[in-house]
Amino acid sequence: MLLCFSLDWQHILVGLFVSLIVAAMMGDMFTSYPKKWFQPRRYAWFIYYILVFALECMKSNIDVACRVLHPRLPINPGIVKVKTILKTETGLTFLANFITLTPGTFSVDIDQENGYLYIHWIDVKTQDIEEASRIIVSKFERILKEVFE
């Protein structure tokens, strides 16, 4: 069976129109202010965030690979508590998910009321909340604040 697919301007126009209607109707599911999603700077910040995440992910991949290949490198696993400045559910969810996607870290729990994340870290460098927050989440949360809050 041969499927014929064409990319006409009518299809694109109808697709954009339907997408805008769905976004307008469902936009409040992810934020309390859905109109802020019409600000192009948020999308620019998100693209920047993806680039920062890719760089951090590559650095973490190399670190974990070195720890696997060189058994003398220290592995000091543990769960640390970090403070975040993000307040929205969507921002916290993105932060927790991207921390989990970074090799060597895993988000265990979120305390939204107090603004804490509990993260399993392959090599705990400090138990101090402020220092651990600076090392693990500060580079992500500043950008996510621009995107989601």
MDAnalysis code that builds the backbone (N, CA, C; Angstrom):
import MDAnalysis as mda
import numpy as np

u = mda.Universe.empty(447, n_residues=149, atom_resindex=np.repeat(np.arange(149), 3), trajectory=True)
u.add_TopologyAttr("name", ["N", "CA", "C"] * 149)
u.add_TopologyAttr("resid", np.arange(1, 150))
u.add_TopologyAttr("resname", ["MET", "LEU", "LEU", "CYS", "PHE", "SER", "LEU", "ASP", "TRP", "GLN", "HIS", "ILE", "LEU", "VAL", "GLY", "LEU", "PHE", "VAL", "SER", "LEU", "ILE", "VAL", "ALA", "ALA", "MET", "MET", "GLY", "ASP", "MET", "PHE", "THR", "SER", "TYR", "PRO", "LYS", "LYS", "TRP", "PHE", "GLN", "PRO", "ARG", "ARG", "TYR", "ALA", "TRP", "PHE", "ILE", "TYR", "TYR", "ILE", "LEU", "VAL", "PHE", "ALA", "LEU", "GLU", "CYS", "MET", "LYS", "SER", "ASN", "ILE", "ASP", "VAL", "ALA", "CYS", "ARG", "VAL", "LEU", "HIS", "PRO", "ARG", "LEU", "PRO", "ILE", "ASN", "PRO", "GLY", "ILE", "VAL", "LYS", "VAL", "LYS", "THR", "ILE", "LEU", "LYS", "THR", "GLU", "THR", "GLY", "LEU", "THR", "PHE", "LEU", "ALA", "ASN", "PHE", "ILE", "THR", "LEU", "THR", "PRO", "GLY", "THR", "PHE", "SER", "VAL", "ASP", "ILE", "ASP", "GLN", "GLU", "ASN", "GLY", "TYR", "LEU", "TYR", "ILE", "HIS", "TRP", "ILE", "ASP", "VAL", "LYS", "THR", "GLN", "ASP", "ILE", "GLU", "GLU", "ALA", "SER", "ARG", "ILE", "ILE", "VAL", "SER", "LYS", "PHE", "GLU", "ARG", "ILE", "LEU", "LYS", "GLU", "VAL", "PHE", "GLU"])
u.atoms.positions = np.array([
    [0.842, -1.172, 0.000],
    [0.000, 0.000, 0.000],
    [0.888, 1.236, 0.000],
    [0.635, 2.112, -0.889],
    [1.409, 3.330, -1.033],
    [0.702, 4.470, -0.304],
    [1.404, 5.075, 0.638],
    [0.851, 6.217, 1.355],
    [1.344, 7.490, 0.693],
    [0.432, 8.363, 0.432],
    [0.795, 9.624, -0.194],
    [0.681, 10.730, 0.850],
    [1.793, 11.375, 1.091],
    [1.816, 12.451, 2.068],
    [2.385, 13.687, 1.391],
    [1.642, 14.752, 1.499],
    [2.143, 16.001, 0.930],
    [2.153, 17.068, 2.011],
    [3.096, 17.941, 1.902],
    [3.239, 19.013, 2.873],
    [2.826, 20.317, 2.199],
    [1.544, 20.526, 2.146],
    [1.003, 21.729, 1.524],
    [0.880, 22.834, 2.560],
    [0.778, 24.057, 2.105],
    [0.623, 25.178, 3.004],
    [-0.703, 25.105, 3.756],
    [-1.732, 24.454, 3.139],
    [-3.025, 24.320, 3.809],
    [-2.899, 23.400, 5.040],
    [-2.131, 22.317, 4.889],
    [-1.934, 21.403, 6.011],
    [-1.184, 22.089, 7.149],
    [-0.176, 22.840, 6.802],
    [0.606, 23.553, 7.814],
    [-0.265, 24.594, 8.518],
    [-1.047, 25.322, 7.764],
    [-1.917, 26.350, 8.330],
    [-2.961, 25.746, 9.275],
    [-3.601, 24.673, 8.859],
    [-4.596, 24.011, 9.715],
    [-3.915, 23.423, 10.952],
    [-2.730, 22.828, 10.784],
    [-1.991, 22.278, 11.923],
    [-1.630, 23.345, 12.937],
    [-1.161, 24.485, 12.476],
    [-0.842, 25.594, 13.384],
    [-2.087, 26.118, 14.088],
    [-3.175, 26.235, 13.352],
    [-4.428, 26.727, 13.927],
    [-4.940, 25.786, 15.017],
    [-4.961, 24.494, 14.723],
    [-5.431, 23.507, 15.718],
    [-4.483, 23.481, 16.920],
    [-3.182, 23.580, 16.682],
    [-2.212, 23.592, 17.792],
    [-2.414, 24.792, 18.701],
    [-2.674, 25.949, 18.121],
    [-2.915, 27.141, 18.935],
    [-4.194, 27.019, 19.757],
    [-5.231, 26.439, 19.177],
    [-6.483, 26.239, 19.921],
    [-6.250, 25.292, 21.097],
    [-5.578, 24.170, 20.844],
    [-5.306, 23.204, 21.917],
    [-4.416, 23.837, 22.986],
    [-3.398, 24.580, 22.576],
    [-2.511, 25.233, 23.539],
    [-3.269, 26.249, 24.382],
    [-4.177, 26.989, 23.768],
    [-4.955, 27.977, 24.520],
    [-5.899, 27.300, 25.507],
    [-6.469, 26.157, 25.116],
    [-7.406, 25.457, 25.989],
    [-6.698, 24.700, 27.111],
    [-5.516, 24.160, 26.844],
    [-4.845, 23.300, 27.803],
    [-3.639, 23.965, 28.470],
    [-3.358, 25.207, 28.142],
    [-2.171, 25.886, 28.661],
    [-2.141, 26.027, 30.164],
    [-3.299, 26.086, 30.790],
    [-3.324, 26.258, 32.245],
    [-3.028, 24.968, 32.995],
    [-2.822, 23.863, 32.289],
    [-2.456, 22.614, 32.957],
    [-1.030, 22.675, 33.496],
    [-0.163, 23.452, 32.855],
    [1.242, 23.488, 33.219],
    [1.664, 24.763, 33.927],
    [0.814, 25.742, 33.915],
    [1.177, 27.002, 34.547],
    [-0.080, 27.738, 34.972],
    [0.061, 28.598, 35.939],
    [-1.082, 29.391, 36.371],
    [-1.263, 30.627, 35.494],
    [-0.260, 30.957, 34.698],
    [-0.328, 32.100, 33.785],
    [0.014, 31.647, 32.370],
    [-0.942, 31.044, 31.652],
    [-0.620, 30.485, 30.325],
    [-0.206, 31.523, 29.297],
    [-0.554, 32.790, 29.488],
    [-0.192, 33.815, 28.503],
    [1.312, 34.067, 28.462],
    [2.025, 33.685, 29.503],
    [3.462, 33.912, 29.493],
    [4.178, 33.014, 28.489],
    [3.498, 31.988, 27.977],
    [4.113, 31.113, 26.983],
    [4.181, 31.761, 25.608],
    [3.587, 32.942, 25.455],
    [3.676, 33.664, 24.192],
    [4.866, 34.618, 24.173],
    [5.730, 34.511, 25.155],
    [6.924, 35.351, 25.215],
    [8.099, 34.601, 24.564],
    [8.584, 35.077, 23.425],
    [9.650, 34.364, 22.706],
    [10.941, 34.200, 23.504],
    [11.214, 35.106, 24.462],
    [12.464, 34.989, 25.213],
    [12.506, 33.707, 26.043],
    [11.344, 33.209, 26.450],
    [11.314, 31.947, 27.206],
    [11.836, 30.791, 26.356],
    [11.505, 30.798, 25.075],
    [11.971, 29.742, 24.183],
    [13.468, 29.874, 23.920],
    [13.955, 31.085, 23.842],
    [15.396, 31.302, 23.682],
    [16.143, 30.785, 24.925],
    [15.609, 31.077, 26.115],
    [16.222, 30.570, 27.347],
    [16.191, 29.047, 27.389],
    [15.107, 28.440, 26.907],
    [15.009, 26.981, 26.926],
    [16.034, 26.361, 25.974],
    [16.246, 26.954, 24.818],
    [17.268, 26.455, 23.890],
    [18.648, 26.571, 24.544],
    [18.902, 27.696, 25.210],
    [20.151, 27.857, 25.942],
    [20.278, 26.790, 27.030],
    [19.174, 26.497, 27.704],
    [19.176, 25.483, 28.754],
    [19.555, 24.114, 28.193],
    [19.025, 23.775, 27.041],
    [19.339, 22.486, 26.421],
    [20.842, 22.408, 26.114],
    [21.426, 23.499, 25.658],
    [22.867, 23.514, 25.379],
    [23.684, 23.353, 26.665],
    [23.290, 24.060, 27.722],
    [23.988, 23.932, 29.009],
    [23.848, 22.507, 29.535],
    [22.650, 21.944, 29.428],
    [22.441, 20.570, 29.886],
    [23.304, 19.593, 29.093],
    [23.389, 19.767, 27.770],
    [24.204, 18.872, 26.946],
    [25.665, 18.911, 27.382],
    [26.178, 20.106, 27.664],
    [27.555, 20.241, 28.123],
    [27.755, 19.561, 29.480],
    [26.849, 19.820, 30.425],
    [26.957, 19.207, 31.752],
    [26.809, 17.682, 31.679],
    [25.964, 17.215, 30.782],
    [25.763, 15.782, 30.615],
    [27.032, 15.120, 30.070],
    [27.682, 15.773, 29.119],
    [28.934, 15.228, 28.584],
    [30.012, 15.183, 29.667],
    [30.124, 16.246, 30.470],
    [31.113, 16.260, 31.546],
    [30.820, 15.148, 32.559],
    [29.553, 14.949, 32.885],
    [29.187, 13.900, 33.839],
    [29.422, 12.513, 33.263],
    [29.162, 12.336, 31.971],
    [29.428, 11.048, 31.327],
    [30.911, 10.705, 31.406],
    [31.758, 11.678, 31.139],
    [33.204, 11.444, 31.207],
    [33.624, 11.109, 32.631],
    [33.071, 11.831, 33.622],
    [33.395, 11.578, 35.024],
    [32.993, 10.162, 35.438],
    [31.789, 9.751, 35.091],
    [31.321, 8.409, 35.472],
    [32.126, 7.342, 34.736],
    [32.421, 7.576, 33.456],
    [33.224, 6.605, 32.704],
    [34.616, 6.455, 33.309],
    [35.212, 7.557, 33.725],
    [36.531, 7.489, 34.375],
    [36.457, 6.704, 35.676],
    [35.395, 6.882, 36.426],
    [35.236, 6.150, 37.691],
    [35.058, 4.655, 37.441],
    [34.419, 4.308, 36.349],
    [34.235, 2.891, 36.015],
    [35.551, 2.282, 35.539],
    [36.267, 2.998, 34.701],
    [37.498, 2.466, 34.114],
    [38.683, 2.499, 35.067],
    [38.692, 3.402, 36.035],
    [39.779, 3.513, 36.996],
    [39.224, 3.275, 38.395],
    [39.286, 2.039, 38.859],
    [38.675, 1.725, 40.162],
    [39.284, 2.466, 41.347],
    [40.460, 3.066, 41.187],
    [41.067, 3.800, 42.303],
    [40.407, 5.152, 42.538],
    [39.673, 5.651, 41.541],
    [38.983, 6.929, 41.745],
    [37.913, 6.743, 42.816],
    [37.767, 7.716, 43.683],
    [36.828, 7.557, 44.801],
    [35.372, 7.555, 44.350],
    [34.630, 6.669, 44.962],
    [33.181, 6.672, 44.812],
    [32.636, 6.789, 46.229],
    [31.961, 7.877, 46.477],
    [31.431, 8.166, 47.795],
    [29.932, 8.445, 47.654],
    [29.133, 7.401, 47.392],
    [27.706, 7.641, 47.124],
    [26.950, 8.047, 48.375],
    [25.909, 8.817, 48.153],
    [25.060, 9.244, 49.250],
    [23.941, 10.138, 48.749],
    [23.014, 10.415, 49.641],
    [21.887, 11.287, 49.318],
    [22.128, 12.641, 49.975],
    [22.045, 13.697, 49.170],
    [22.244, 15.054, 49.680],
    [20.954, 15.842, 49.516],
    [20.811, 16.813, 50.381],
    [19.661, 17.716, 50.353],
    [20.138, 19.025, 49.756],
    [19.433, 19.482, 48.702],
    [19.815, 20.738, 48.067],
    [18.626, 21.686, 48.063],
    [18.920, 22.954, 48.129],
    [17.899, 24.006, 48.139],
    [17.746, 24.535, 46.729],
    [16.495, 24.788, 46.336],
    [16.238, 25.351, 45.025],
    [15.417, 26.626, 45.150],
    [15.606, 27.517, 44.187],
    [14.849, 28.765, 44.176],
    [13.576, 28.641, 43.355],
    [13.409, 27.518, 42.663],
    [12.224, 27.324, 41.826],
    [10.999, 27.065, 42.693],
    [9.869, 27.632, 42.293],
    [8.639, 27.495, 43.073],
    [7.538, 26.742, 42.330],
    [7.536, 26.810, 41.002],
    [6.440, 26.187, 40.249],
    [6.658, 24.685, 40.121],
    [5.555, 23.952, 40.018],
    [5.630, 22.503, 39.866],
    [6.358, 22.121, 38.587],
    [6.072, 22.842, 37.516],
    [6.703, 22.530, 36.242],
    [8.202, 22.767, 36.300],
    [8.626, 23.862, 36.881],
    [10.052, 24.144, 37.014],
    [10.767, 23.104, 37.864],
    [10.160, 22.744, 38.991],
    [10.757, 21.716, 39.853],
    [10.817, 20.360, 39.159],
    [9.779, 20.037, 38.402],
    [9.759, 18.761, 37.687],
    [10.853, 18.722, 36.633],
    [11.001, 19.803, 35.884],
    [12.066, 19.846, 34.882],
    [13.426, 19.740, 35.545],
    [13.634, 20.456, 36.628],
    [14.919, 20.397, 37.322],
    [15.215, 18.982, 37.801],
    [14.251, 18.358, 38.453],
    [14.448, 16.996, 38.967],
    [14.705, 16.011, 37.832],
    [13.978, 16.136, 36.736],
    [14.172, 15.215, 35.615],
    [15.529, 15.398, 34.949],
    [15.962, 16.635, 34.780],
    [17.254, 16.844, 34.141],
    [18.408, 16.458, 35.057],
    [18.231, 16.577, 36.363],
    [19.249, 16.076, 37.285],
    [19.329, 14.558, 37.186],
    [18.190, 13.910, 37.069],
    [18.175, 12.454, 36.928],
    [18.809, 12.025, 35.609],
    [18.627, 12.803, 34.549],
    [19.221, 12.464, 33.261],
    [20.736, 12.656, 33.233],
    [21.259, 13.421, 34.161],
    [22.703, 13.631, 34.231],
    [23.343, 12.437, 34.929],
    [24.301, 11.765, 34.288],
    [24.936, 10.593, 34.914],
    [25.596, 10.950, 36.247],
    [25.434, 10.061, 37.214],
    [26.033, 10.263, 38.527],
    [25.105, 10.893, 39.539],
    [23.932, 11.360, 39.093],
    [22.955, 11.945, 40.008],
    [21.585, 11.360, 39.715],
    [20.759, 11.351, 40.751],
    [19.415, 10.805, 40.624],
    [18.507, 11.522, 41.616],
    [17.450, 12.129, 41.137],
    [16.507, 12.821, 42.031],
    [15.657, 11.795, 42.759],
    [15.669, 11.877, 44.081],
    [14.961, 10.912, 44.903],
    [13.613, 11.455, 45.356],
    [13.581, 12.726, 45.798],
    [12.355, 13.295, 46.339],
    [12.371, 14.809, 46.172],
    [11.170, 15.388, 46.139],
    [11.014, 16.839, 46.056],
    [10.170, 17.285, 47.233],
    [10.654, 18.252, 47.983],
    [9.890, 18.894, 49.046],
    [9.524, 20.283, 48.542],
    [8.386, 20.374, 47.849],
    [8.000, 21.623, 47.190],
    [7.696, 22.729, 48.185],
    [7.112, 22.393, 49.318],
    [6.745, 23.412, 50.300],
    [7.956, 24.184, 50.816],
    [9.049, 23.469, 51.052],
    [10.247, 24.096, 51.597],
    [11.315, 24.377, 50.549],
    [11.110, 23.887, 49.312],
    [12.055, 24.142, 48.230],
    [13.308, 23.304, 48.284],
    [13.175, 22.025, 48.659],
    [14.333, 21.141, 48.727],
    [14.174, 19.978, 47.770],
    [15.311, 19.534, 47.246],
    [15.387, 18.312, 46.461],
    [16.335, 17.361, 47.177],
    [16.024, 16.085, 47.148],
    [16.915, 15.075, 47.696],
    [17.487, 14.312, 46.510],
    [18.822, 14.305, 46.420],
    [19.488, 13.764, 45.242],
    [20.520, 12.725, 45.655],
    [20.471, 11.576, 44.974],
    [21.524, 10.581, 45.164],
    [22.683, 10.980, 44.264],
    [23.859, 11.089, 44.858],
    [25.038, 11.595, 44.166],
    [26.116, 10.528, 44.235],
    [26.748, 10.224, 43.101],
    [27.729, 9.140, 43.054],
    [28.995, 9.459, 43.850],
    [29.343, 10.727, 43.935],
    [30.535, 11.129, 44.677],
    [30.215, 12.374, 45.501],
    [29.711, 12.146, 46.695],
    [29.311, 13.254, 47.567],
    [30.559, 14.030, 47.977],
    [30.606, 15.278, 47.543],
    [31.749, 16.138, 47.857],
    [31.510, 16.932, 49.131],
    [30.229, 17.147, 49.474],
    [29.902, 17.913, 50.671],
    [28.489, 17.562, 51.136],
    [28.253, 17.660, 52.422],
    [26.915, 17.483, 52.984],
    [26.255, 18.837, 53.238],
    [27.012, 19.919, 53.073],
    [26.484, 21.255, 53.274],
    [25.442, 21.559, 52.200],
    [24.269, 21.987, 52.623],
    [23.154, 22.213, 51.701],
    [23.503, 23.289, 50.681],
    [24.075, 24.383, 51.130],
    [24.386, 25.493, 50.221],
    [25.449, 25.098, 49.196],
    [26.485, 24.430, 49.639],
    [27.562, 24.034, 48.732],
    [27.080, 22.969, 47.738],
    [26.317, 21.985, 48.217],
    [25.775, 20.958, 47.323],
    [24.814, 21.575, 46.317],
    [24.037, 22.555, 46.755],
    [23.119, 23.258, 45.847],
    [23.901, 23.988, 44.766],
    [24.995, 24.617, 45.151],
    [25.812, 25.336, 44.176],
    [26.404, 24.379, 43.151],
    [26.876, 23.234, 43.606],
    [27.523, 22.280, 42.704],
    [26.520, 21.601, 41.777],
    [25.378, 21.190, 42.307],
    [24.456, 20.354, 41.528],
    [23.407, 21.162, 40.778],
    [22.701, 22.066, 41.444],
    [21.515, 22.660, 40.820],
    [21.643, 24.106, 40.374],
    [22.628, 24.838, 40.832],
    [22.642, 26.280, 40.541],
    [22.751, 26.582, 39.055],
    [23.523, 25.799, 38.324],
    [23.684, 26.082, 36.898],
    [22.402, 25.817, 36.112],
    [21.555, 24.932, 36.615],
    [20.291, 24.626, 35.939],
    [19.159, 25.561, 36.367],
    [19.047, 25.817, 37.661],
    [17.867, 26.517, 38.160],
    [17.792, 27.981, 37.748],
    [18.910, 28.645, 37.576],
    [18.866, 30.039, 37.136],
    [18.227, 30.162, 35.767],
    [18.561, 29.229, 34.879],
    [17.987, 29.255, 33.521],
    [16.523, 28.814, 33.562],
    [16.222, 27.762, 34.322],
    [14.830, 27.293, 34.420],
    [13.913, 28.338, 35.033],
    [14.449, 29.171, 35.896],
    [13.648, 30.268, 36.473],
    [13.225, 31.223, 35.363],
    [14.089, 31.495, 34.420],
    [13.750, 32.366, 33.288],
    [12.704, 31.717, 32.377],
    [12.718, 30.397, 32.296],
    [11.796, 29.707, 31.398],
    [10.419, 29.539, 32.031],
    [10.375, 29.086, 33.277],
    [9.099, 28.654, 33.872],
    [8.488, 29.596, 34.884],
    [9.214, 30.595, 35.361],
    [8.641, 31.431, 36.405],
    [8.555, 32.885, 35.984],
])
